Amino acid sequence: MSFLGSARKKTKKVAHSFEKKSWYHKQFHQAVSLVKKLWSLRLVKIIVLVLFFLLITPFIVFIILRPKTPDHFNYGITFSNRYAQELGLDWQDTYLKIIDELKV
């Protein structure tokens, strides 16, 4: 008797899971049919294509018009006499040392 009772419980669980799958299955097919009907409209196709081109165009433009990196860089220096004084340095001596060491 206990064996039959446990078998009945299992069949009820299985039947219940089939009901859920059939409900999801039905909803999925209904959604697919609605999407097909929506896609059959010409305006929807045009809107999707326009959105696709609006999203993809910046990437294409960036790839084509990407700035090229130069082979040779020109570096510059900046000197602030106030900042040198704040650090407790003689600004004239510091300025001359920077020019001599960096060969500017």
N, C-alpha and C positions, 0 to 999 in steps of 0.2 A: 504494500500500500504506500509506503514511503517512497518507493522508487517511482510509482506512477504519479504521485503528488509532485515530486521534483521534476518529472518530465513535463507535466502540465505547466509548471511555472516557467520552464525554459521555453516552451512553445509560445506562451503568452508574451514573453520578452522578445522573442524573435518576430512574432506577428506585429508587435508594437513598433519594432525597429523598421519593419517593412512599410508600415504606415507612414512613418516619418520620411523614409526615402521616397515613397510615391508622392508625398506632398511636395517635397523639395524638387522632385523630378517634374511634377506638374508645373510648379512655379517657374522652374528653369525654362521649360518649353514655352511657357506663356511669355516670359521675358524675351526670349529669342525671337518669337514671332512679332512682338512689339518693336524690337530693334530693327527687324527686317522691314516692317511697315514704315518706321521712321526713316530708315536709310533709303527707302524708295522715293522719298520726297527730294526733288531737285534742289530746293533751297538748303536743305540740310547738307547735302554733298558740297555745295558751294561754300557754305560756312565752314565746314571741316577743312576744305582745301585752303581757304584763306587763312584760317588759324594755323594750319600746318606751315604755310609759307611765312607767316609772320613770326613763328617760333624758330624756324630753321634759317631764315635769312641772316640774322645777326651772326650766327656761327660761321656761315659761309663767307660773309664779309670780313670777319675777323681773320679767318684763315688766309684769304686772298690778300687783304690789305695789311697784313701784320707788319709792323715796323721791323726793319732789319737791324741787327746789332752791328755797330761799327767794329772794324778790326783794331783800330787804334783809339784809345781813350785819352783825352786831354783833361788832366786833373788840375784843380786850382786850390789855392789856399786862402784862408780868411784870417785876419789878425784883428784882435780887439785890444786896444791899450787899456781900456777900463777893466777888462777881464784879467789881464796880466797884473794890473795893480791890485785887484781883489785877491789874487793868489799870492800877493806879497812879492812879486817879481819886478825888477826894473824893466819897464816896458821897452825902452830903447835897446837895451842889451839883449833882451829876449827876441826882439824883432830881427836884429842883426844876426843872431845865432840861427834863427829859423831860415833866413835867406841863405846863409852860408851852408848849413847842413843839407837843406833840400835843393840847393843849387838852382834857385829860382831866378 
